[in-house]
Amino acid sequence: MRVAIIENMAGTPWGQLGVALTEAEATVDVIKAYAGEPLPQHAGDHDALVVLGGEQNALDDAFRPYFPDLTRLMKSFGDAGKAVMGVCLGSQLLARAYGGENILAGPPEFGWEEVSVTEEGASDPLMAGIGESFPIFQWHCDTFTLPDGATRLATNAVTKNQAFRVGRAAYGTQFHFEASTSVVDAWRKTFPTSIEKMSPGWLENYDSHRSRRADAADGAGLEIARAWVRLI
């Protein structure tokens, strides 16, 4: 199993995805696209593709000029029936790849928030083992419309499209299921200014937020990661 992971900014660890890929003894090729490393030319060299998050929006081609090529790459994997996982910004890029509309500066979500599984999600291989709802980490302002033919798998009151699937196994999650508690612990130290801007006062109450929902989010995130790896 050979998996390409595209990083769109520094400081975006694989978290729960890394755990699941290690368990599966996958070979992982990391491409730091934000640093100028070239994208794979086509889907033929890898069995699956992961596109991680970042601070930019999914239409910011001026800041990340490789975005058009990345969206084409995501679609080529999806059209070939290969597993794709787009996380946060990655989900927005996947929606763009398949003709969805990127909606910038929507209602923000930050922290461990509750997400509900849709009726379609309850029977989907990615979400079927996770229950009716679960807490998971959020960090976004932007969102998207579902591409034609996509299936909504998860939702909440703030962001309608929390997770979706296109084709056999091309998935996008607006939430950060990969963000285990240890990842969030590191983020709060690495990005305090950005966090304060997103959610003023959140860092002051970090221990309380962490104790209430982090363990359950870790379990849900690892279940999603393992379910996706089984689809490769």
Accessible surface in RSA format (square Angstrom, percent):
REM  Atomic radii and reference values for relative SASA: ProtOr
REM  Chains: A
REM  Algorithm: Lee & Richards
REM  Probe-radius: 1.40
REM  Slices: 20
REM RES _ NUM      All-atoms   Total-Side   Main-Chain    Non-polar    All polar
REM                ABS   REL    ABS   REL    ABS   REL    ABS   REL    ABS   REL
RES MET A   1    91.32  47.3  37.69  24.9  53.63 127.7  42.47  36.1  48.84  64.7
RES ARG A   2   104.62  43.9 104.50  53.3   0.12   0.3  26.72  36.5  77.90  47.2
RES VAL A   3     0.00   0.0   0.00   0.0   0.00   0.0   0.00   0.0   0.00   0.0
RES ALA A   4     0.00   0.0   0.00   0.0   0.00   0.0   0.00   0.0   0.00   0.0
RES ILE A   5     0.26   0.1   0.26   0.2   0.00   0.0   0.26   0.2   0.00   0.0
RES ILE A   6     0.00   0.0   0.00   0.0   0.00   0.0   0.00   0.0   0.00   0.0
RES GLU A   7    16.37   9.4  16.37  12.4   0.00   0.0   0.15   0.3  16.23  13.2
RES ASN A   8     0.00   0.0   0.00   0.0   0.00   0.0   0.00   0.0   0.00   0.0
RES MET A   9    31.16  16.1  30.69  20.3   0.46   1.1  23.16  19.7   8.00  10.6
RES ALA A  10    57.46  52.8  51.54  79.5   5.92  13.5  53.26  75.0   4.20  11.1
RES GLY A  11    38.64  47.6   0.00   N/A  38.64  47.6  26.94  73.9  11.70  26.2
RES THR A  12    19.26  13.7  14.09  14.3   5.17  12.3  14.91  20.0   4.35   6.6
RES PRO A  13    56.45  41.1  46.07  42.0  10.38  37.7  55.49  45.8   0.96   6.0
RES TRP A  14    71.38  28.6  68.28  33.0   3.10   7.3  63.76  34.0   7.62  12.4
RES GLY A  15    19.41  23.9   0.00   N/A  19.41  23.9  10.63  29.2   8.78  19.7
RES GLN A  16    13.59   7.6  13.59   9.9   0.00   0.0   0.43   0.9  13.16  10.0
RES LEU A  17     0.20   0.1   0.20   0.1   0.00   0.0   0.20   0.1   0.00   0.0
RES GLY A  18    11.17  13.8   0.00   N/A  11.17  13.8  10.70  29.4   0.46   1.0
RES VAL A  19    64.34  42.3  58.73  53.2   5.62  13.5  63.33  55.0   1.02   2.8
RES ALA A  20     2.54   2.3   0.49   0.8   2.05   4.7   0.65   0.9   1.89   5.0
RES LEU A  21     2.17   1.2   1.80   1.3   0.37   0.9   2.12   1.5   0.05   0.1
RES THR A  22   105.51  75.0  92.21  93.5  13.31  31.7  71.80  96.4  33.71  51.0
RES GLU A  23    96.36  55.3  63.09  47.7  33.28  79.2  50.35  97.4  46.01  37.6
RES ALA A  24    39.98  36.8  11.98  18.5  28.00  63.7  23.69  33.4  16.29  43.2
RES GLU A  25   154.87  88.9 125.63  95.0  29.24  69.6  47.68  92.2 107.19  87.5
RES ALA A  26    20.12  18.5   0.00   0.0  20.12  45.8   0.13   0.2  19.98  52.9
RES THR A  27    66.99  47.6  61.89  62.7   5.10  12.1  31.62  42.5  35.36  53.5
RES VAL A  28    39.64  26.1  13.01  11.8  26.63  64.2  13.01  11.3  26.63  72.2
RES ASP A  29    39.29  27.5  35.25  35.1   4.03   9.5  18.87  44.4  20.41  20.4
RES VAL A  30    50.94  33.5  26.74  24.2  24.21  58.3  26.74  23.2  24.21  65.7
RES ILE A  31    17.88  10.2  17.88  13.3   0.00   0.0  17.88  12.9   0.00   0.0
RES LYS A  32    79.56  38.8  79.56  48.8   0.00   0.0  53.08  47.8  26.47  28.2
RES ALA A  33     4.67   4.3   0.85   1.3   3.82   8.7   1.20   1.7   3.48   9.2
RES TYR A  34    60.46  28.2  37.48  21.3  22.99  59.8  25.86  19.4  34.60  42.7
RES ALA A  35    68.18  62.7  29.27  45.2  38.91  88.5  40.09  56.5  28.08  74.4
RES GLY A  36    64.69  79.8   0.00   N/A  64.69  79.8  37.32 102.4  27.37  61.3
RES GLU A  37    74.51  42.8  67.62  51.2   6.89  16.4  29.38  56.8  45.13  36.8
RES PRO A  38   108.18  78.8  91.87  83.7  16.31  59.3 101.33  83.7   6.85  42.6
RES LEU A  39    21.99  12.2  12.82   9.2   9.17  23.1  12.96   9.1   9.04  24.3
RES PRO A  40    23.32  17.0   5.35   4.9  17.97  65.3  17.54  14.5   5.78  35.9
RES GLN A  41   157.61  88.1 123.65  90.4  33.96  80.8  52.94 112.7 104.67  79.4
RES HIS A  42    95.94  52.4  93.06  64.7   2.88   7.4  66.64  68.7  29.31  34.1
RES ALA A  43    11.13  10.2   8.85  13.7   2.28   5.2   8.85  12.5   2.28   6.0
RES GLY A  44    57.58  71.0   0.00   N/A  57.58  71.0  27.77  76.2  29.82  66.8
RES ASP A  45    90.52  63.4  75.86  75.5  14.66  34.7  22.12  52.1  68.40  68.2
RES HIS A  46    15.75   8.6  13.11   9.1   2.63   6.7  15.42  15.9   0.33   0.4
RES ASP A  47    64.37  45.1  59.75  59.5   4.62  10.9  11.61  27.3  52.77  52.6
RES ALA A  48     0.00   0.0   0.00   0.0   0.00   0.0   0.00   0.0   0.00   0.0
RES LEU A  49     0.00   0.0   0.00   0.0   0.00   0.0   0.00   0.0   0.00   0.0
RES VAL A  50     0.00   0.0   0.00   0.0   0.00   0.0   0.00   0.0   0.00   0.0
RES VAL A  51     0.00   0.0   0.00   0.0   0.00   0.0   0.00   0.0   0.00   0.0
RES LEU A  52     1.58   0.9   1.58   1.1   0.00   0.0   1.58   1.1   0.00   0.0
RES GLY A  53     2.52   3.1   0.00   N/A   2.52   3.1   1.23   3.4   1.29   2.9
RES GLY A  54    23.75  29.3   0.00   N/A  23.75  29.3   3.63  10.0  20.12  45.1
RES GLU A  55   130.10  74.7  87.53  66.2  42.56 101.3  40.93  79.2  89.17  72.8
RES GLN A  56    13.48   7.5   0.30   0.2  13.18  31.4   7.88  16.8   5.60   4.2
RES ASN A  57    41.22  28.4  38.55  37.3   2.66   6.4   4.62  11.1  36.60  35.4
RES ALA A  58     0.56   0.5   0.46   0.7   0.09   0.2   0.46   0.7   0.09   0.2
RES LEU A  59    87.71  48.8  69.50  49.7  18.22  45.8  69.63  48.9  18.08  48.7
RES ASP A  60    39.75  27.8  34.70  34.5   5.05  11.9   6.86  16.2  32.89  32.8
RES ASP A  61    46.13  32.3  42.52  42.3   3.60   8.5  23.46  55.2  22.67  22.6
RES ALA A  62   104.63  96.2  63.60  98.1  41.04  93.3  76.62 107.9  28.01  74.2
RES PHE A  63   100.21  50.1  85.08  52.7  15.12  39.4  90.66  55.0   9.55  27.3
RES ARG A  64    26.96  11.3  26.96  13.7   0.00   0.0   1.66   2.3  25.30  15.3
RES PRO A  65   102.78  74.9  84.08  76.6  18.70  68.0  85.94  71.0  16.84 104.7
RES TYR A  66    33.53  15.7  29.40  16.7   4.12  10.7  33.10  24.9   0.43   0.5
RES PHE A  67     0.00   0.0   0.00   0.0   0.00   0.0   0.00   0.0   0.00   0.0
RES PRO A  68    37.76  27.5  36.59  33.4   1.17   4.3  37.64  31.1   0.12   0.8
RES ASP A  69    75.18  52.7  70.92  70.6   4.26  10.1  16.29  38.3  58.89  58.7
RES LEU A  70     0.00   0.0   0.00   0.0   0.00   0.0   0.00   0.0   0.00   0.0
RES THR A  71    10.98   7.8  10.55  10.7   0.44   1.0   1.62   2.2   9.37  14.2
RES ARG A  72   147.99  62.1 139.75  71.2   8.23  19.6  75.00 102.5  72.99  44.2
RES LEU A  73    10.60   5.9   6.30   4.5   4.30  10.8  10.08   7.1   0.52   1.4
RES MET A  74     0.00   0.0   0.00   0.0   0.00   0.0   0.00   0.0   0.00   0.0
RES LYS A  75    78.93  38.5  78.93  48.4   0.00   0.0  46.40  41.8  32.53  34.6
RES SER A  76    44.92  38.0  33.89  45.2  11.02  25.4  40.73  86.7   4.18   5.9
RES PHE A  77     0.00   0.0   0.00   0.0   0.00   0.0   0.00   0.0   0.00   0.0
RES GLY A  78     9.18  11.3   0.00   N/A   9.18  11.3   0.72   2.0   8.46  18.9
RES ASP A  79    92.17  64.6  54.17  53.9  38.00  89.8  32.50  76.5  59.67  59.5
RES ALA A  80    64.09  58.9  25.69  39.6  38.40  87.4  38.06  53.6  26.03  69.0
RES GLY A  81    26.11  32.2   0.00   N/A  26.11  32.2  19.41  53.3   6.69  15.0
RES LYS A  82    49.91  24.3  46.77  28.7   3.14   7.5  40.43  36.4   9.47  10.1
RES ALA A  83     0.29   0.3   0.00   0.0   0.29   0.7   0.00   0.0   0.29   0.8
RES VAL A  84     0.00   0.0   0.00   0.0   0.00   0.0   0.00   0.0   0.00   0.0
RES MET A  85     0.00   0.0   0.00   0.0   0.00   0.0   0.00   0.0   0.00   0.0
RES GLY A  86     0.00   0.0   0.00   N/A   0.00   0.0   0.00   0.0   0.00   0.0
RES VAL A  87     0.00   0.0   0.00   0.0   0.00   0.0   0.00   0.0   0.00   0.0
RES CYS A  88     7.63   5.8   7.63   8.5   0.00   0.0   0.00   0.0   7.63   8.2
RES LEU A  89     2.25   1.3   1.74   1.2   0.51   1.3   2.22   1.6   0.03   0.1
RES GLY A  90     0.00   0.0   0.00   N/A   0.00   0.0   0.00   0.0   0.00   0.0
RES SER A  91     0.00   0.0   0.00   0.0   0.00   0.0   0.00   0.0   0.00   0.0
RES GLN A  92     6.34   3.5   6.34   4.6   0.00   0.0   0.26   0.6   6.08   4.6
RES LEU A  93     0.00   0.0   0.00   0.0   0.00   0.0   0.00   0.0   0.00   0.0
RES LEU A  94     0.00   0.0   0.00   0.0   0.00   0.0   0.00   0.0   0.00   0.0
RES ALA A  95     0.02   0.0   0.02   0.0   0.00   0.0   0.02   0.0   0.00   0.0
RES ARG A  96    55.97  23.5  44.45  22.7  11.52  27.4  13.15  18.0  42.82  26.0
RES ALA A  97    16.71  15.4   0.07   0.1  16.64  37.8   4.28   6.0  12.43  32.9
RES TYR A  98    37.91  17.7  21.39  12.2  16.52  43.0  21.71  16.3  16.20  20.0
RES GLY A  99    67.72  83.5   0.00   N/A  67.72  83.5  34.54  94.8  33.18  74.3
RES GLY A 100    12.69  15.6   0.00   N/A  12.69  15.6   1.67   4.6  11.02  24.7
RES GLU A 101   107.59  61.8 100.93  76.4   6.66  15.9  38.77  75.0  68.82  56.2
RES ASN A 102    15.83  10.9   2.37   2.3  13.46  32.4   0.85   2.0  14.98  14.5
RES ILE A 103    65.98  37.5  63.10  47.0   2.88   7.0  65.98  47.5   0.00   0.0
RES LEU A 104    76.45  42.6  56.42  40.4  20.04  50.4  56.42  39.6  20.04  53.9
RES ALA A 105    89.76  82.5  58.60  90.4  31.16  70.9  63.69  89.7  26.07  69.1
RES GLY A 106    14.45  17.8   0.00   N/A  14.45  17.8   8.63  23.7   5.82  13.0
RES PRO A 107    83.20  60.6  75.42  68.8   7.78  28.3  81.03  66.9   2.17  13.5
RES PRO A 108    80.40  58.6  66.03  60.2  14.37  52.2  66.03  54.5  14.37  89.3
RES GLU A 109     9.33   5.4   4.25   3.2   5.08  12.1   7.82  15.1   1.51   1.2
RES PHE A 110    17.43   8.7   3.58   2.2  13.85  36.1   3.58   2.2  13.85  39.7
RES GLY A 111     1.08   1.3   0.00   N/A   1.08   1.3   1.08   3.0   0.00   0.0
RES TRP A 112    12.57   5.0   2.39   1.2  10.18  23.9   2.20   1.2  10.37  16.8
RES GLU A 113    64.02  36.8  64.02  48.4   0.00   0.0   7.73  15.0  56.29  46.0
RES GLU A 114    68.55  39.4  61.87  46.8   6.68  15.9  41.91  81.1  26.65  21.8
RES VAL A 115     0.41   0.3   0.00   0.0   0.41   1.0   0.41   0.4   0.00   0.0
RES SER A 116    48.81  41.2  48.80  65.1   0.01   0.0  20.06  42.7  28.75  40.3
RES VAL A 117    21.78  14.3   2.09   1.9  19.69  47.4   2.12   1.8  19.66  53.3
RES THR A 118    23.24  16.5  14.52  14.7   8.72  20.8  22.75  30.6   0.49   0.7
RES GLU A 119   154.19  88.5 135.28 102.3  18.90  45.0  55.89 108.1  98.29  80.3
RES GLU A 120    93.69  53.8  86.63  65.5   7.06  16.8  38.01  73.5  55.68  45.5
RES GLY A 121     0.00   0.0   0.00   N/A   0.00   0.0   0.00   0.0   0.00   0.0
RES ALA A 122    61.53  56.6  45.35  70.0  16.17  36.8  48.40  68.2  13.13  34.8
RES SER A 123    95.91  81.0  63.89  85.3  32.01  73.7  49.71 105.8  46.20  64.7
RES ASP A 124     4.04   2.8   0.53   0.5   3.51   8.3   3.99   9.4   0.06   0.1
RES PRO A 125    78.09  56.9  60.17  54.8  17.92  65.2  69.18  57.1   8.91  55.4
RES LEU A 126     1.28   0.7   0.28   0.2   1.00   2.5   0.28   0.2   1.00   2.7
RES MET A 127     0.99   0.5   0.00   0.0   0.99   2.4   0.00   0.0   0.99   1.3
RES ALA A 128    57.80  53.1  31.95  49.3  25.85  58.8  32.21  45.4  25.59  67.8
RES GLY A 129    60.08  74.1   0.00   N/A  60.08  74.1  28.67  78.7  31.40  70.3
RES ILE A 130    22.66  12.9   3.27   2.4  19.40  46.7   8.38   6.0  14.29  38.8
RES GLY A 131    47.15  58.1   0.00   N/A  47.15  58.1  39.29 107.8   7.86  17.6
RES GLU A 132   155.56  89.3 144.34 109.2  11.21  26.7  61.08 118.1  94.48  77.1
RES SER A 133    52.65  44.5  33.76  45.1  18.89  43.5   8.22  17.5  44.43  62.2
RES PHE A 134     6.80   3.4   5.51   3.4   1.28   3.3   6.80   4.1   0.00   0.0
RES PRO A 135    16.13  11.8  16.13  14.7   0.00   0.0  16.13  13.3   0.00   0.0
RES ILE A 136     2.30   1.3   2.30   1.7   0.00   0.0   2.30   1.7   0.00   0.0
RES PHE A 137     2.25   1.1   1.74   1.1   0.51   1.3   1.74   1.1   0.51   1.4
RES GLN A 138     0.00   0.0   0.00   0.0   0.00   0.0   0.00   0.0   0.00   0.0
RES TRP A 139    50.91  20.4  44.27  21.4   6.64  15.6  32.65  17.4  18.26  29.6
RES HIS A 140    10.18   5.6   2.75   1.9   7.43  19.0  10.18  10.5   0.00   0.0
RES CYS A 141    50.55  38.2  44.96  50.1   5.59  13.1  13.92  35.3  36.63  39.5
RES ASP A 142    22.42  15.7  21.22  21.1   1.20   2.8   2.69   6.3  19.73  19.7
RES THR A 143    21.32  15.2  21.15  21.4   0.17   0.4  18.90  25.4   2.41   3.6
RES PHE A 144     3.24   1.6   0.00   0.0   3.24   8.4   0.00   0.0   3.24   9.3
RES THR A 145    51.33  36.5  49.56  50.2   1.76   4.2  45.07  60.5   6.26   9.5
RES LEU A 146    42.94  23.9  23.69  16.9  19.25  48.4  23.69  16.6  19.25  51.8
RES PRO A 147     4.37   3.2   0.00   0.0   4.37  15.9   1.01   0.8   3.36  20.9
RES ASP A 148   145.87 102.2 120.52 120.0  25.35  59.9  43.60 102.6 102.27 102.0
RES GLY A 149    77.08  95.1   0.00   N/A  77.08  95.1  41.97 115.2  35.11  78.6
RES ALA A 150    18.99  17.5   0.00   0.0  18.99  43.2   0.00   0.0  18.99  50.3
RES THR A 151    33.47  23.8  29.91  30.3   3.56   8.5  14.57  19.6  18.89  28.6
RES ARG A 152    64.79  27.2  60.31  30.7   4.48  10.7   9.73  13.3  55.06  33.4
RES LEU A 153     0.08   0.0   0.08   0.1   0.00   0.0   0.08   0.1   0.00   0.0
RES ALA A 154     0.00   0.0   0.00   0.0   0.00   0.0   0.00   0.0   0.00   0.0
RES THR A 155    37.25  26.5  37.25  37.8   0.00   0.0  31.43  42.2   5.82   8.8
RES ASN A 156    29.45  20.3  13.60  13.1  15.85  38.2  18.52  44.6  10.93  10.6
RES ALA A 157   114.41 105.2  65.18 100.6  49.23 112.0  77.50 109.1  36.90  97.8
RES VAL A 158    71.72  47.2  51.43  46.6  20.30  48.9  56.21  48.8  15.52  42.1
RES THR A 159     5.45   3.9   2.53   2.6   2.92   7.0   3.39   4.5   2.06   3.1
RES LYS A 160   135.19  66.0 126.70  77.7   8.48  20.2  73.44  66.1  61.75  65.8
RES ASN A 161     9.16   6.3   8.78   8.5   0.39   0.9   0.00   0.0   9.16   8.9
RES GLN A 162     0.00   0.0   0.00   0.0   0.00   0.0   0.00   0.0   0.00   0.0
RES ALA A 163     0.22   0.2   0.22   0.3   0.00   0.0   0.22   0.3   0.00   0.0
RES PHE A 164     0.37   0.2   0.00   0.0   0.37   1.0   0.00   0.0   0.37   1.0
RES ARG A 165    58.84  24.7  57.90  29.5   0.94   2.2   3.34   4.6  55.50  33.6
RES VAL A 166    15.00   9.9  14.14  12.8   0.86   2.1  14.22  12.4   0.78   2.1
RES GLY A 167    49.03  60.5   0.00   N/A  49.03  60.5  37.71 103.5  11.32  25.4
RES ARG A 168   124.93  52.5  99.94  50.9  24.99  59.5  77.80 106.3  47.13  28.6
RES ALA A 169     1.41   1.3   0.00   0.0   1.41   3.2   0.00   0.0   1.41   3.7
RES ALA A 170     0.46   0.4   0.21   0.3   0.25   0.6   0.21   0.3   0.25   0.7
RES TYR A 171     0.62   0.3   0.62   0.4   0.00   0.0   0.28   0.2   0.34   0.4
RES GLY A 172     0.17   0.2   0.00   N/A   0.17   0.2   0.00   0.0   0.17   0.4
RES THR A 173     0.03   0.0   0.03   0.0   0.00   0.0   0.03   0.0   0.00   0.0
RES GLN A 174     0.00   0.0   0.00   0.0   0.00   0.0   0.00   0.0   0.00   0.0
RES PHE A 175     0.00   0.0   0.00   0.0   0.00   0.0   0.00   0.0   0.00   0.0
RES HIS A 176    14.07   7.7  13.64   9.5   0.44   1.1   9.13   9.4   4.95   5.8
RES PHE A 177     1.32   0.7   0.00   0.0   1.32   3.4   0.00   0.0   1.32   3.8
RES GLU A 178     4.61   2.6   4.61   3.5   0.00   0.0   0.00   0.0   4.61   3.8
RES ALA A 179     5.53   5.1   0.00   0.0   5.53  12.6   0.00   0.0   5.53  14.6
RES SER A 180    15.25  12.9  14.80  19.8   0.45   1.0  11.82  25.2   3.43   4.8
RES THR A 181    11.85   8.4  11.72  11.9   0.13   0.3  11.68  15.7   0.17   0.3
RES SER A 182    79.11  66.8  67.47  90.0  11.64  26.8  50.21 106.9  28.89  40.5
RES VAL A 183     9.78   6.4   7.48   6.8   2.30   5.5   9.71   8.4   0.07   0.2
RES VAL A 184     1.78   1.2   1.78   1.6   0.00   0.0   1.78   1.5   0.00   0.0
RES ASP A 185    33.59  23.5  33.47  33.3   0.12   0.3  16.73  39.4  16.86  16.8
RES ALA A 186    48.22  44.3  42.07  64.9   6.14  14.0  47.79  67.3   0.42   1.1
RES TRP A 187    13.14   5.3  13.14   6.4   0.00   0.0  12.41   6.6   0.73   1.2
RES ARG A 188    76.78  32.2  70.99  36.2   5.79  13.8   3.13   4.3  73.65  44.6
RES LYS A 189   152.99  74.6 125.61  77.1  27.39  65.2  75.34  67.8  77.65  82.7
RES THR A 190    86.05  61.2  58.78  59.6  27.27  65.0  43.76  58.8  42.29  63.9
RES PHE A 191    42.92  21.5  38.98  24.1   3.95  10.3  42.92  26.0   0.00   0.0
RES PRO A 192    59.05  43.0  57.71  52.6   1.34   4.9  58.07  47.9   0.98   6.1
RES THR A 193   113.45  80.7 106.99 108.5   6.47  15.4  79.73 107.1  33.72  51.0
RES SER A 194    52.57  44.4  47.19  63.0   5.38  12.4  17.20  36.6  35.37  49.5
RES ILE A 195     2.47   1.4   2.47   1.8   0.00   0.0   2.47   1.8   0.00   0.0
RES GLU A 196    76.52  43.9  75.59  57.2   0.93   2.2  45.69  88.4  30.83  25.2
RES LYS A 197   180.03  87.8 152.90  93.8  27.12  64.6 104.84  94.4  75.18  80.1
RES MET A 198    40.77  21.1  21.44  14.2  19.33  46.0  10.22   8.7  30.54  40.5
RES SER A 199    28.55  24.1  25.55  34.1   3.00   6.9   6.40  13.6  22.15  31.0
RES PRO A 200   106.49  77.6  82.42  75.1  24.07  87.5  82.81  68.4  23.68 147.1
RES GLY A 201    19.51  24.1   0.00   N/A  19.51  24.1  18.54  50.9   0.97   2.2
RES TRP A 202    16.53   6.6  12.39   6.0   4.14   9.7  12.02   6.4   4.52   7.3
RES LEU A 203    45.06  25.1  33.74  24.1  11.32  28.5  33.89  23.8  11.17  30.1
RES GLU A 204   152.15  87.4 112.41  85.0  39.74  94.6  48.50  93.8 103.65  84.6
RES ASN A 205    80.99  55.9  76.75  74.2   4.25  10.2  11.29  27.2  69.70  67.4
RES TYR A 206     4.35   2.0   3.58   2.0   0.77   2.0   3.58   2.7   0.77   1.0
RES ASP A 207   107.96  75.6 101.69 101.2   6.27  14.8  38.84  91.4  69.12  68.9
RES SER A 208    57.19  48.3  49.01  65.4   8.17  18.8  32.01  68.2  25.18  35.3
RES HIS A 209    40.73  22.3  38.79  27.0   1.94   5.0  32.10  33.1   8.62  10.0
RES ARG A 210    91.37  38.4  88.22  45.0   3.15   7.5  12.14  16.6  79.23  48.0
RES SER A 211    94.89  80.2  54.13  72.2  40.75  93.9  51.64 110.0  43.24  60.6
RES ARG A 212   149.96  63.0 116.18  59.2  33.78  80.4  65.40  89.4  84.56  51.2
RES ARG A 213    72.43  30.4  70.78  36.1   1.65   3.9  13.03  17.8  59.41  36.0
RES ALA A 214     1.30   1.2   1.28   2.0   0.02   0.0   1.28   1.8   0.02   0.0
RES ASP A 215   124.26  87.0 112.54 112.0  11.72  27.7  38.71  91.1  85.54  85.3
RES ALA A 216    56.96  52.4  38.55  59.5  18.41  41.9  50.20  70.7   6.76  17.9
RES ALA A 217     4.27   3.9   1.90   2.9   2.36   5.4   2.19   3.1   2.08   5.5
RES ASP A 218    37.09  26.0  34.80  34.6   2.29   5.4  17.06  40.2  20.03  20.0
RES GLY A 219    45.72  56.4   0.00   N/A  45.72  56.4  38.54 105.8   7.18  16.1
RES ALA A 220     8.97   8.2   3.25   5.0   5.73  13.0   6.78   9.5   2.19   5.8
RES GLY A 221     0.21   0.3   0.00   N/A   0.21   0.3   0.21   0.6   0.00   0.0
RES LEU A 222    35.35  19.7  35.35  25.3   0.00   0.0  35.35  24.8   0.00   0.0
RES GLU A 223    53.44  30.7  51.84  39.2   1.60   3.8  12.71  24.6  40.73  33.3
RES ILE A 224     0.00   0.0   0.00   0.0   0.00   0.0   0.00   0.0   0.00   0.0
RES ALA A 225     0.00   0.0   0.00   0.0   0.00   0.0   0.00   0.0   0.00   0.0
RES ARG A 226    90.81  38.1  88.96  45.3   1.85   4.4  22.28  30.5  68.53  41.5
RES ALA A 227     2.72   2.5   0.97   1.5   1.75   4.0   1.30   1.8   1.42   3.8
RES TRP A 228     0.00   0.0   0.00   0.0   0.00   0.0   0.00   0.0   0.00   0.0
RES VAL A 229    10.04   6.6   8.60   7.8   1.44   3.5   8.60   7.5   1.44   3.9
RES ARG A 230   162.06  68.0 127.31  64.9  34.74  82.7  76.37 104.4  85.68  51.9
RES LEU A 231    30.78  17.1  25.55  18.3   5.23  13.2  28.18  19.8   2.60   7.0
RES ILE A 232    50.26  28.6   2.73   2.0  47.54 114.6  20.28  14.6  29.99  81.4
END  Absolute sums over single chains surface
CHAIN  1 A     9710.0       7261.1       2448.9       5196.6       4513.4
END  Absolute sums over all chains
TOTAL          9710.0       7261.1       2448.9       5196.6       4513.4
